[in-house]
């Protein structure tokens, strides 16, 4: 069974859909949390 590879043109172009207030809040909290975590790790070192 030989499957053709998935074309790169279809794989690219993904977008982040944040159409509700809750999804936006979770996304931003994740970004802010990551930045804070990196800062804390740099200070601890």
N, C-alpha and C positions, 0 to 999 in steps of 0.2 A: 504494500500500500504506500504509494508515493504521494505525499502531500506537497503542494506548492507553498513556498514561504509567503508569509503575510507581507503585502507591499508596504514599504516605508511611508509612502504618501498617506496611507490610511492610518498608520500608527501615530503619526505626528499630529500636532494641532489640537491637542487636548486642552480643555479649558476648565477652570475651577468654577463650578456653579454654586454661588452663594446667594440663593434667592430668598432665604428666610433670615430673619434677624438672629435666630438661634444658631444657624450654621455660620453666619458671619462672626458671631461672638466666639464660638468654639475655635474657628480658624485663627482669629486674632489672638485668643488666649494661648493657643499652641505656639504661635510665632513669638509672642512676648515671653512665654515660659522658656522657650529654647534659648532666647537671648539672655535671660536672667540666669539660667543654668550655666551657660558658657562663662558669663562674667564671674559667677561664684566659683566655678572650677579654676578660673585663672587666678582669683584671689587666694584660694586655698593652696595652690601650688606654690 
